[in-house]
Amino acid sequence: MPVLDFLDSNVLVYAYDISDPKKQRVAQALVERAVAGEVVASPQVLAEFAATLLHKLSPAAPPDDVTAILDALGPIKLVPSDAGVVRRAVEAHAAYGLNFYDGMIVATAERAGCERIWSEDLNPGQKYFGVMVTNPFR
């Protein structure tokens, strides 16, 4: 099985946000890789993405549009969370000072055996439990 990368929700948001065309192109390329099975995500990532489209983008996306986008992202392999991932997120908080939900991203990526997390939000170049963070927009 090839080593997979993990996609954070901010990358998904940029793929659909027209306010920064350069970031949008980079993000769309990563989303295409995810749909092709080369990059994984989690249900949390999709939830954060949907919430951002519905509540934080201006103008907010209509629910029918968000549903259609989620359907298009359906092929992305999602790594499920469980009690062990939640516990590891708490450990990420203790070890690295991450907020809990960023710890969930790290813990889920580790669970999936990923070597890299594509994210603009986490500290680029840092390894969390052996998983490297790369900012795709730098």
C-alpha positions in Angstrom: 0.0 0.0 0.0 1.4 3.4 -0.9 2.1 6.0 1.8 -0.8 8.4 1.9 -1.0 12.0 2.7 -3.7 13.6 4.9 -5.8 16.6 3.8 -6.8 19.2 6.3 -10.1 21.1 6.0 -8.4 24.4 5.1 -7.2 22.9 1.9 -10.7 21.8 1.0 -12.0 25.3 1.7 -9.4 26.9 -0.6 -10.4 24.5 -3.4 -13.9 26.1 -3.4 -13.0 29.6 -2.4 -12.6 31.9 -5.4 -11.1 34.8 -3.4 -7.5 33.5 -3.9 -7.1 31.9 -7.4 -3.5 30.8 -6.7 -4.4 29.0 -3.5 -7.5 27.6 -5.2 -5.4 26.0 -8.0 -3.0 24.4 -5.5 -5.9 23.2 -3.3 -7.8 21.8 -6.3 -4.8 19.7 -7.4 -4.6 18.2 -3.9 -8.3 17.5 -3.9 -8.0 15.8 -7.2 -5.3 13.6 -5.7 -7.6 12.8 -2.8 -10.5 11.9 -5.1 -8.1 9.6 -6.9 -7.3 7.8 -3.6 -3.8 9.3 -3.1 -4.7 11.5 -0.1 -7.0 10.7 2.8 -9.1 12.8 5.1 -11.5 12.2 8.0 -15.2 12.8 8.8 -14.0 15.7 11.0 -12.3 17.3 8.0 -15.5 17.1 5.9 -17.6 18.5 8.8 -15.2 21.5 9.3 -15.3 22.1 5.5 -19.1 22.0 5.3 -19.4 24.3 8.4 -17.0 26.8 6.8 -19.0 26.8 3.5 -22.3 27.2 5.3 -21.3 29.7 7.9 -17.9 31.4 7.4 -17.5 32.1 3.6 -19.0 35.3 2.3 -21.3 34.7 0.6 -22.3 31.5 2.4 -22.9 28.5 0.2 -26.5 27.3 -0.1 -27.1 23.9 1.6 -27.9 22.3 -1.8 -24.5 23.4 -3.2 -22.7 22.1 -0.1 -24.5 18.7 -0.5 -23.5 18.5 -4.1 -19.9 19.3 -3.3 -19.9 16.7 -0.5 -21.3 14.2 -3.1 -18.4 15.1 -5.5 -15.9 14.5 -2.7 -17.5 11.1 -1.9 -14.6 9.0 -3.4 -12.1 10.5 -0.8 -11.1 7.7 1.6 -12.1 8.7 5.1 -10.1 7.5 8.1 -12.6 6.8 11.0 -12.1 8.1 14.5 -12.6 6.0 17.6 -11.8 6.2 21.3 -8.1 5.5 20.6 -7.9 8.5 18.2 -9.6 10.7 20.8 -7.1 9.6 23.4 -4.2 10.2 21.0 -5.6 13.7 20.3 -5.4 14.4 24.1 -1.8 13.2 24.0 -1.1 15.5 21.1 -2.5 18.4 23.1 -0.2 17.5 26.0 2.9 16.8 23.9 2.6 19.7 21.4 0.2 22.2 22.8 -2.3 21.7 20.0 -5.9 22.4 20.4 -8.0 19.3 20.7 -9.4 19.4 17.1 -5.9 19.9 15.6 -4.9 17.0 17.8 -7.6 14.9 16.2 -6.2 15.7 12.7 -2.7 14.6 13.9 -4.0 11.5 15.6 -6.1 10.5 12.6 -3.3 11.0 10.1 -1.0 8.9 12.4 -3.7 6.2 12.5 -3.9 6.1 8.7 -0.1 5.7 8.5 0.4 9.0 6.7 3.8 10.6 6.4 2.4 14.1 5.7 -0.5 16.4 6.6 -1.3 19.1 4.0 -2.4 22.1 6.1 -2.0 25.8 6.4 -3.1 25.8 10.0 -0.5 23.6 11.7 3.2 24.4 12.1 4.8 23.7 8.7 7.9 21.6 8.9 7.1 20.2 12.3 6.5 16.5 12.9 3.8 15.4 15.2 4.1 11.8 16.3 6.2 11.3 13.2 3.8 12.9 10.7 5.2 16.0 8.9 3.1 19.1 8.3 3.5 20.7 4.9 1.8 24.0 3.9 1.0 23.5 0.2 0.6 27.3 -0.3 4.2 28.2 0.5 
